[in-house]
Amino acid sequence: GKGKVGKQTFLEGLVASLPTLRAGESALDIHFEWDSDMGIPGAFYIENFMQVEFFLVSLTLEDVPNHGTIHFVCNSWVYNAKSYKRDRIFFANKVND
């Protein structure tokens, strides 16, 4: 019942343009180390170390080996990590076998 957790990583920067962005939205890049022994990612933890909260619409993992794209629908405010006793967690919108 307990998944494998990868190494912590950090946001790398703004994506220059994305056709699906609406006014006031931003897209950010993130890269992380992934080992096939971990299986297909089904959830992710997030911590906000900024002073202000942000609204996380979604997270998309692209080019997941042997799977393609995994999309996480979040639609949730993420407040500073000091506001939570535990990390925030979001699950993929598709159950993996």
N, C-alpha and C positions, 0 to 999 in steps of 0.2 A: 503493500500500500504506500510506500514512501518513494517518491521519485528521486532521481539524481539531480543534484544542483551543480551547475557549471561555475566557472570563475566569475567574479564580479567584473563588470565593465562599465564604461562611462560614455555619455553622449559625446560625439565627435564634432558635430557642427550642423549648420543649416543646410538643407538640400536647396540648391539654387532655384529650381522650379519643379512643380509637380502639377499635372493638369487637373487633378481632382481637388486641389486646395481651393477653399473659398476665402473670401475677404476676412482678414484677421487670423487666419490659420497659418501654422508653420509646420514644416516637416523637418525632422532631424535624423541624422545618420548615426548608426551604432553598429559596431562589429564586435563579435565575441568568438571565443574559441569553442568549438564544438567537436565532440568525439562521437563517432557512430555507435560506440558502446553505450552511449547515454540514451539511445532511442530517439524517437521523433518528439520534438518539444511540444508539450501539451499545456504548459503554463509558464509564466515568468513573474519574478518578483521585481518590484520597483521601489526605490527610495528617492525622495526628493530632498536634495541637500541645499536647494535654493531657499531664499528667505520668503518667496512668494509661492502661492499655489498655482497649479496649471490644470487645465482641463485636457485629459488624455482621451482622444477620440478613438484611436486604434493603434495597433502595432502589427506590422506585416513582416514576416520573415520570408525572404526570397531565396531561391536556389538551395533549398534544403535537400541534400543528397537523397535520392530515391523517393522523394516526396513532392518537390516543387515548392509551392507557396503555402504558408500557414498564416491565417489571419486571426487576430485577436480583436474582438469588438469590446471596447472598454467603456466609453461614455461616462467617465467618472472624474471627479476632482481628485488631484493628488496633492495633498498638503505637505508641508515640511515634515521630514522624518521624525522630528521631535514630538509631533502630534500623535504618533502611533506607537503602541507598545510592541507591535509586530510589523514586519514588512507587508506592504500591499501585494496582493497576488491576483493575477488575471489568468483566465483559462482560455484555451483555443475554442473557437465556435464550432469545431468539428471534432467528434470523438475519433481517436485513432485506434486501430486494431493492434 
